[in-house]
Amino acid sequence: MRFVLLLAFFVMIPSFVHAQTLLNQRMTVQVSDGRLYGSLLLPKTDAPLPVALLIAGSGPTDRNGNNPLGHNDSLKRLAQALAKRGIASLRYDKRGVGQSQAVAPDESQLTVDDYVDDAVAWSRLLQADPRFSAVVLIGHSEGALIASLAEPAVKPAALISVAGSGRPIGTLLQAQLQGRLPPSLLATASYLINELNAGRTHQQVPDSLQVLFRSSVQPYLISLFQQDPADAFANTRAPALIVQGTHDIQVSREDAQALKRARADAELAMINGMGHVLRITPQERKRQTSTYNQPELPIANELPERITQLLQMHSILPPSS
């Protein structure tokens, strides 16, 4: 009997190892101005799986969630956590970023519509792939707005907003700058935001505000400021989840509650202690910003858990995953 049990144990090992194998595959998609590049993380299985399209936040943020101001691998870590739960994911370099830089070498030509069209293109590529049973849109920060705007065209199985604004981005930016700029610069920044809201560009920008309001990025900001994230979210129909960290220093609980008011049927998950880059973090701003450059930190475990629960609730993911 002992021999039979041992034999059964060794027979089971290959299937267990097979189920835990992850395939990391390079992916490309053709868009209007060239090709975008991304990474597919796929749990190895013969059965079709749900796949999440991970949409990065603002600025030159790459497929892993990194930009010149912070290397934290937030989206890469999220992809890995989802794969452990039986959810494939595709994360990609936005046009003008990383391997996709050639698609938009001049940032003055960028608009929100470009990013929405790119998300739709990736989604349709995934929807046509027989390896996947369903496509889920997951947007982080500004990417949550892009996901909401893409949702009517994509008609995904689910929509997930992670640290997404619930108010126009110009209003959010003004709130973020409060207490971080001296009064004179704050007044100039507020003036520029109001001008961009009105559709007017300005060539003269103080050096200390160039990173936010350089002339080449102003056309994009004009297109961005015209959007209302709560209205965009209200116009979606897929089963939805709003995720917000209580220690987020960029987006507030009030933003999540505004999205919830826009869609009362959406699930709302407030994750205690989670900051903007998806880690459990101290609440104090100075201590928290260090997590923006600590890719070794694990992401908040509750984040992939709540995503998994939503997908299981709507039969997008089997309960055993």
N, C-alpha and C positions, 0 to 999 in steps of 0.2 A: 504494500500500500504506500509506503514511504517513497519507493521508486516512482510509482505512478504520479504522486503529488509533485515530486521534483521534476518529472518529465513535463507535467502540465505547466509548471512554473516557467521552464525554459521555452516551451512553446509559446507562452504569452509574451515573452520579452520582445520579440521582433515587432509585434503589433503596437506595443506600448512605445517603443523607440520611434516607430514610424509616425505615430500620432503626434509625437513631440517635435518632429523635424520641421524646421521653418525654411522656406525657400525665399531668398532675397533676389528679386529679379528687376533688372532695369527696364523701364517702360518709357515709351515716347508717344506723343499724340500730335497730329498735324492740326495747326490752327491757321488763322488767316495770314499771319506774317512769318510763319516758319514752324519749328518744332519745339515743343516743351518736353522737358525730361523729368522723370520721377523714379521712385523706388516702390516696388510692390513687395510687401511682406505677407507671405502666404503660408499658413499651416498646411503641411503636406497631408492630403487626404483625397480619397476618390470621390467624396461627396461634395456637391456644390456648397459654397459657404457664402455668408453675407460679406460684403466688402465695404469698408468705410473710406470715403474720399476725405482726406485731411486737408483743410484749407488754412493756410498760414495767415498770420496777422499782418499789421501794417508795415510799411517801409520795405527795405531790402531783406526781408526775412526769407530764409531758404526752406527747403523741404523738411529739414530737421528742427526748425523753430529757432534757428540762429541768425544773427545779423551782426553788423560791425560793433554794436553796443553791448552784445551779450551772446556768449556761447553756453547754452544750457541744454540743448538736445531735447527740448520739451516734446516736440511732435514725434521724434524718433522713439523716445521713451514711451509715449502713449501708444504708438504702433506696436511696440514690443509687448506692452501689457495687454492690448487687445488680442494679439496673436495667441497669447497663452490661454485666452478664453474662447478660442475658436473663431475669431473674427479677423479676416484679412483686411489689409489697408493699403491704400495708395497715397503717398505723400509726394509733392512735386515742387520743383523750383518755379516760382512765378516768373512770368516774362520779365526780362531785365535783370534776373537774379541767377547766380550760380551757373549751371549748365544751360539755362534758358536765357542767358543774357543777350544773345544775338537776336532774339525775337523783338526786343525793345531796347536797342542801344541808346535811344534818346528818351529819357523819362518824361520830357515835355509832351510827348505824344500819348501818354497813358491816360486812360479813363477807367472809371469803375466798370463800365460796360465791358471793357476788354477782359477784366478779371472774371466777370460773370460768364462771358462767352467761353473762357478757358475752362472754368469749372464745369460748364455744360458739356464741352468737348470731352473732357476726361470722363465724365459720368456716362456719356453715351458709349465710349469705348469700353467701359467696365460692364455696362448693361448688355453689350453684345457678346461678352466673353462667357462661354458656357461653364467656366469654373466657378461662377458666382451666381448665387441664388437671389440676391437683392443688393441694391446699392443704398448706402446710408451716407448722408452729408453731415460732416462734423466740421464746424468752423470755429476757429479760435480767435478771439478779439475781433479785429476788423474782418477776419475771415468768416465770422458768424454772420455779418451783414451780407457778404458775398454769397454765403450758403443760402440765406433767406431769399435773396434776389434770384438765385439760380433755381430754387425749388419749383416754381410753377412750370418751368420748361423741362426739368429733370423728372419730376414726379417720383421722388425717391421713396423707399420703404420707410424711412424715418429721417428726421432732421434734428440735429443736436447743436445747440449754441453753448459754447464754452467761453466764459468771460466776455460775452458780447455786450455792447452798449445798448441801452434802451432809449437813448436820446440822440438827436443829431450830433454828428461827430464834432462839429464846430463848438457846440455847447459843451461836449465832453472835454475837448481840448482846453477850453477856457478854464474849466474846473480843475483839470490836471495841473495847469500852470499857476494856479493860486498858491501863494506861499512858497513858490519855487523860483520866482523872478523878483528882482527889485521893482518897486512901484513904476518907475519910468519905463522899464522894459515890458512890464506887464501891460501897461497902457498901450504901448506900441503893438504888442502881440494881439491884444483885444481889437485894436483898430484894424490890423491886417485880417483877422478872422472875420470881422464884420464886412470888410471890403470883399473878401473872397466869397462870403455868403451872398453878396450882391452881384457876383460874377465879374469883379474887377481885379485885375492883376496889378502888381506894383514891383518895379525894378529895384527900388531903393529899400534894402532890408539891412538892419544892423548886423554886423558880423556874428554877434552872439545868438542871433535868431535864424541864421542861414540854414542850420540843420533842419529846422521846421518849415521855413518859409522861403527857401531859395527860389529864384524865379522859375527854374526848370520844373519844380514840383507843383507850382501854383495851379496850372490847368487841371492836374489830377485832384488837388484839394477842392477846387470849384465843383468838379463832378461829384466828389465824395460828400461835400457839405450839403448838396441838394437832396441827399437821401435821408430818410427817417427810419432808423432800424426797427422801431416799434411798428410802424406802418408796414414795412417789408415783412416782418414776422407775422403780422395779422393777416397778410395775404397768402400765407402758406396753408397747406392742408394735411401734410403728412403727420403721423404721430410725432410729437415733439418733446424734447427735453431741454430745459434751461439749467445750466450748471454754473454756479458762481461760488468763488472762494470768499470766505469771510475776511481774509487778510489781504485781499487784492488791493494794491495801492494805485491801480490805474483805472479799474472799473469797479463800481460800487454795488452793494446789495440793492440799492434803489434802481439800478439799471436792470437787474434781474427781475425785480418786482414790476417794472414797467413792461417788460416783455411778457410777463405772466398776465398782466392786465390786458395786453393786446391779444393774447390767446389763453382764455381761461382753461381750456382743455389740456394745455401743455403741462407736463410734469416739471416741478421745480425742485432742484437739489442744491441746497446751500451746504457747501463742504467746509466744516469747521477747520480753520487754520490754513486753508489753501491760499497761496498767493497767485499772482498773475501767470507765472511760468509753471504752474501746476504742482508745485511742491508745498508740503507743510512747512510753514515758515514763521519766524517771529513777526509780531504785528508792527514793531517799530520800523519805520521806513529805512533808516540807515543800515540796520542789521539785515533787513529783508533784501535789499538790492544786491547783496553778495550772492544770493541764490541765482541771480541772472547769469552768473558765470561759474556755476558749479554743475556741470553735466553729469557728474557721478551721483548726484542726489536722486533717489527714487521719486517718481511722481506720487501724488496722493493716491493711495490704494482705492479710496472710495470713488474716484473718477471713473476708472474702467468698470468698477462694480456697478455703478448706477447706469452706465451705458449698456452693460450686459443685461441688467434687469429690464430696461426699456425694451430691448430687442426681444427678450424672452416673453415679456408681457404681450407683445404684438405678434408672436409666433414667427418672428424674423430669424431668431436663433433658437435651436432646440433647447429645452430646459436642462439637458444633461451636459451642455457645453461648459 
